[in-house]
């Protein structure tokens, strides 16, 4: 029975969940050119958190929420042994700011950021200046450039300045507190503290990861508790199964080849593809210089 299921399961393209925000700009985006008039500030590419659940975008499982797939297909097929739990124990999303920065927030767990787009005036705020008493002046600001990779430790105040598009990832179940909301009325996204959780605030510095080496293949960008982030910059890459992976293209196009009755999936900008752990080996092929972030469970 398990062998039959393995022949039918396939990579799952996930439908993005768009959230308009006051800081979201109304201008074209290379990730979502058809939605240029939507002031989206956050788009969740892969999520099972905050009351949101990703759904499959196409194929015979189209519009199915991912937790239903786990129930129907069996944990032994789609969840590797010793994993933190299914479905996807992490959240991946895009966040974009226009002329105004986003709110000042602090998280109870670490978070990975990669800067995709930035203007010369763009900045990232992280940490506190003890000589200042009010937000946002208390933030320590650093210039941001495309290609920067950052890890924010738990409890570190953070803010995304204007003119930025950032892909972010963090473990599910992390609580969120808004320290300063830039004069806007709070909404459902800004107060998600779990009862009894004490959010630590510290002056722990922001960890900036080393620049890309520019070589072809799979490069590890960083590791957090339960999460590994790699950069794929290659025309062809073969990866083994054993852990689930979430593949998010950030430039170019390509396809994901695998075994089973649906052997090919297109990889597109602004989308995420979930590769179940039971799928086995698969390969990524591109004729247009595909660059993608691959999120997997840390060993």
Secondary structure as the mmCIF struct_conf table of DSSP 4:
data_model
#
loop_
_struct_conf.conf_type_id
_struct_conf.id
_struct_conf.beg_label_comp_id
_struct_conf.beg_label_asym_id
_struct_conf.beg_label_seq_id
_struct_conf.end_label_comp_id
_struct_conf.end_label_asym_id
_struct_conf.end_label_seq_id
HELX_RH_AL_P HELX_RH_AL_P1 UNK A 2 UNK A 8
STRN STRN1 UNK A 12 UNK A 14
HELX_LH_PP_P HELX_LH_PP_P1 UNK A 15 UNK A 16
STRN STRN2 UNK A 17 UNK A 20
TURN_TY1_P TURN_TY1_P1 UNK A 22 UNK A 23
BEND BEND1 UNK A 27 UNK A 27
BEND BEND2 UNK A 30 UNK A 31
HELX_RH_3T_P HELX_RH_3T_P1 UNK A 33 UNK A 35
TURN_TY1_P TURN_TY1_P2 UNK A 36 UNK A 37
BEND BEND3 UNK A 38 UNK A 38
STRN STRN3 UNK A 40 UNK A 46
STRN STRN4 UNK A 48 UNK A 49
TURN_TY1_P TURN_TY1_P3 UNK A 50 UNK A 51
STRN STRN5 UNK A 52 UNK A 53
STRN STRN6 UNK A 55 UNK A 56
BEND BEND4 UNK A 58 UNK A 59
TURN_TY1_P TURN_TY1_P4 UNK A 60 UNK A 63
STRN STRN7 UNK A 65 UNK A 65
HELX_RH_AL_P HELX_RH_AL_P2 UNK A 66 UNK A 73
HELX_RH_AL_P HELX_RH_AL_P3 UNK A 75 UNK A 78
BEND BEND5 UNK A 79 UNK A 79
TURN_TY1_P TURN_TY1_P5 UNK A 81 UNK A 82
BEND BEND6 UNK A 84 UNK A 84
BEND BEND7 UNK A 86 UNK A 87
BEND BEND8 UNK A 89 UNK A 89
STRN STRN8 UNK A 90 UNK A 96
BEND BEND9 UNK A 99 UNK A 100
STRN STRN9 UNK A 104 UNK A 107
BEND BEND10 UNK A 108 UNK A 109
STRN STRN10 UNK A 111 UNK A 117
TURN_TY1_P TURN_TY1_P6 UNK A 120 UNK A 121
STRN STRN11 UNK A 123 UNK A 128
TURN_TY1_P TURN_TY1_P7 UNK A 130 UNK A 131
BEND BEND11 UNK A 134 UNK A 134
TURN_TY1_P TURN_TY1_P8 UNK A 135 UNK A 138
STRN STRN12 UNK A 139 UNK A 143
TURN_TY1_P TURN_TY1_P9 UNK A 146 UNK A 147
STRN STRN13 UNK A 149 UNK A 152
HELX_LH_PP_P HELX_LH_PP_P2 UNK A 153 UNK A 153
TURN_TY1_P TURN_TY1_P10 UNK A 154 UNK A 155
STRN STRN14 UNK A 158 UNK A 160
BEND BEND12 UNK A 162 UNK A 163
STRN STRN15 UNK A 165 UNK A 171
TURN_TY1_P TURN_TY1_P11 UNK A 172 UNK A 173
STRN STRN16 UNK A 176 UNK A 180
TURN_TY1_P TURN_TY1_P12 UNK A 182 UNK A 183
HELX_LH_PP_P HELX_LH_PP_P3 UNK A 184 UNK A 186
TURN_TY1_P TURN_TY1_P13 UNK A 188 UNK A 189
BEND BEND13 UNK A 190 UNK A 190
STRN STRN17 UNK A 191 UNK A 191
HELX_LH_PP_P HELX_LH_PP_P4 UNK A 193 UNK A 194
TURN_TY1_P TURN_TY1_P14 UNK A 195 UNK A 196
HELX_LH_PP_P HELX_LH_PP_P5 UNK A 204 UNK A 206
STRN STRN18 UNK A 207 UNK A 208
HELX_LH_PP_P HELX_LH_PP_P6 UNK A 209 UNK A 212
BEND BEND14 UNK A 216 UNK A 216
STRN STRN19 UNK A 217 UNK A 224
TURN_TY1_P TURN_TY1_P15 UNK A 225 UNK A 226
STRN STRN20 UNK A 227 UNK A 233
BEND BEND15 UNK A 234 UNK A 235
STRN STRN21 UNK A 236 UNK A 239
BEND BEND16 UNK A 242 UNK A 243
STRN STRN22 UNK A 245 UNK A 251
BEND BEND17 UNK A 252 UNK A 252
STRN STRN23 UNK A 254 UNK A 257
BEND BEND18 UNK A 259 UNK A 262
STRN STRN24 UNK A 264 UNK A 267
TURN_TY1_P TURN_TY1_P16 UNK A 269 UNK A 270
STRN STRN25 UNK A 272 UNK A 275
HELX_RH_3T_P HELX_RH_3T_P2 UNK A 277 UNK A 279
STRN STRN26 UNK A 282 UNK A 285
BEND BEND19 UNK A 287 UNK A 288
STRN STRN27 UNK A 291 UNK A 296
#
